[in-house]
Amino acid sequence: MIPGGFKFVQPELSWQAPAWASFEVIVQAVIAARSAHPALVQKYNWNLDYGKVAQEVDDFNTRICQAMGYKHFISAGGGGQPSPPPFLPTSPPTNPNELAAAAAAVKAIWAGIRTLNDWIDAGGQPVPQAQAESRAAICATCPQNGAGGMESWFTKPAAEAIKRQVEKMSSRNLKTAADDKLGVCQICFCPLKLKAFAPMEFIKAHMSDEVLSKLRAAPACWIPRELDGK
């Protein structure tokens, strides 16, 4: 990973890749973000093919490395010396804003882990199956539903902590019809297969105002709806 983590910006959508995500996760997230706007895909002739989008993400980060002088991250044979895109910040990736964004992501990850731990330690009583199914169906079609395994999203300690949570709940046979479509929420960083069954009292206990604000901006998210009693 390059200093500051891999990045990608889609200015037409005011969208940027989640902080510190892996290369594969960013490629999948770009495809998901574009796919949610078919009219713009046609207008701007955006690629949706994994290989072509991967090349775009690679080129984007190559330009970052060139602009910042990180030449040792660029393999030979790339050809040319493209200029950084005009919407790319010129400040180093260690500036306070980016450090704050990284810290916020880490805080959200561990808040999600504590949420699920509290629920499991309290006996792990799930919400009714119908409610979990409704939640899962919403998450399955949400642009913030991130693909990839736990290692793609989290550091090793966090990934292992979440895997232990999943193992603890495996005997409960908590499943929904949308399980094969559920990944990790790119806002609250919770594994959605478990989050769908978590009672709201445990979700609310560790949710920051910043994360809740982002969830309210997400289309159809069930968390703010349930908090508001809708």
N, C-alpha and C positions, 0 to 999 in steps of 0.2 A: 504494500500500500504506500502511496506517495505521501509526503508530509501534508498533514491536514485532512487526509482521506480523499478517496475518489469523489469526483463531483460531476454534476451534469445539470444544465439549466435549460428549461424550455420556456423562453420568454413570452411566447404567445399565450401560454397558460398561467403565467406568473408562478411557475412550478420549478422546484429544484429537488435534487435527489436527497433522500434522508441522510443525515450526518453519519459518517463513519460506517456506512453500509458497504458490503462487499461489492466487487465489480459485477458479479452475476445478479445480485439483488437490484443494483441500480439499473441494469439492462432490463430486467423484468418489470421494474417500476416505471421506466420510461414507456415501455410497451403498454402497460396498464393505463398510464395517464393519457397517452395518445388515443388508445382504443375507446376511452370514455367520451371522445369528441370526434365522431366519424366525419362530421361536416368539415372540421378543421384538418383532419387527415387528408381529405380530398383536396381541400383548398391549398394546403402547403406541401402536398405530396410527401407526407411523412412516411418513413419506413416503419413497418410493424414486424418485419422478419427479424428473428433473434440475431442472426449473424450480421445483418446490416446495421442493426441498432448497436450491437456490440462494437462494430467498427466506429460508429459515431461517438460512442462513449470513450473509446480508446483514443480517437483523434482529439476529442475535447480535452482529455487529461494530458495528452502529449503537449498540447498548446499551453496548458498550465505549467508543465515542467519546463518548457522552453522559455516562457515568460519569467519564471522564477529562478531560472538557472539550475534546475535539477537535471542536468544533462545525463547523469549516470542512471536515471530511471528510463531513459529512452534507448530502445534497441536500435542497432544499425539497420539501415535499409528502409527506414520510414519514408525518406525522400522529402525534399522541400523544407521550408522553415515557416510554417503558417503563423500568422499573428494571432494573439489572444482575441477571442470574440469580444465585441464592444460591451457586452453586458456582464463580463467577468470582472469581479472586483480585482483591483491591482494590488491591494495590500497583501502582505505575506499571510500564509495560512495559520500563523501563530498569533494573529491579532486578537485583541480581547473579545470581540464579538463572536469570532469562530470558537474561541476557547469556551465562551459562555454557552454557545449552542451545543458543543460537545458535552459540557458538564450537565446541561439540561437533559440531554438524551440519556446519559448515564443515570441521572436521578430518576427519570421516568422508568427506565428498565428495572431498577431495584424497587421502585414503588410498586410496580406490577408484580414483582416476585413476592413482596411483603403482603400484598393484597391476597394472592392465592395461598400463601403460607398461613395467614390468619384464618382464612376460610377452612383450609384442610385441618389445621390444628383444632378448630372449633367443632370438628366432627364432619365437615364437608357436606352438609345437607344442601342439595342442589335446588335450584328453582324448578317449578313444574316443567315436565317435558315439553308441553306446548309452548311455554315461554322461551325455553332454550331453542326450540326449533325456529321460532320467529326471529330470535336474535341472530342465530346462525345464518338464516336465509338473507338477512340484511347484510351481514358481514361478508358473505360469499360474493356479493355483487359490488361491494364497496371498493373504490379505487385505492383506499388505504390498506386493503388486505394484501399484505406482502407475501410473496412466494419464497420458497427455500427452506432448508432445515434450520434448526436452532443455531448451528455453528455459523450459518450465513449472516445471522443478525447479531449474535451476542459474543462477548468474550467467553473464553472457556469456562471460567467460574460461573458466570450467569447462565450459560447454556446447560451446564451440569446441574445447577440448582433447579432449573425449569424441568429438566428431564426427570429429576427425582420427584417433582410434584406430579408429573404425568404418571409416573410409575405408581405413586401412592393412590392415585385415583383410578388406575386401570382396572382394578377388581370391581369397581362400581358400575362398569359397563355404561359409562356416560357417553352416549353417542347421539349425533343428529344426522339427518339425511344429507346435510351439506358438509360433513366432515372432510371429505376428500378435496374440497375447495377452500378450506380454511388454512390460513398461515399465521402470520404475526401482524398485529395492527401496527402500522407505521407511525401512529401518533402516540398511543399509550404503551406500545411495545409488549403487549400481552399476547400469549398464545391463545388464539381465538377458540380452539376446541374446548379449553377449560373455561375461558372467560364467559362463554355462552351459558354456563351452568352456575356461575357465581352469583350469590345473592347481592343485591345492590348495596346493602349496608357495608359489606366488605370492600366493594369497589369504591364507594364514596369515601371511606376512611382514609385512603392513601392518595386520592386524586388531587393534584395541584390545580390551582385556578388556571394556570397556563395551559395544561393539558386539556382541561374541560373546555376552555375557550376554543381550542383547535378542534375538539370533537363537535362542538356546536356548529362549527363552520363546515363540517363534513356532511355530505348529503345523506339524510335519512338515518343517521347514527342513532341507535336505540338507547345509548347511555344518557344523553341529555333529555331524551323524551321520557325515560322512566324516572329520572330525577325530578322532572317537572310534573310528574303524574299524568302524562299523556299516553 
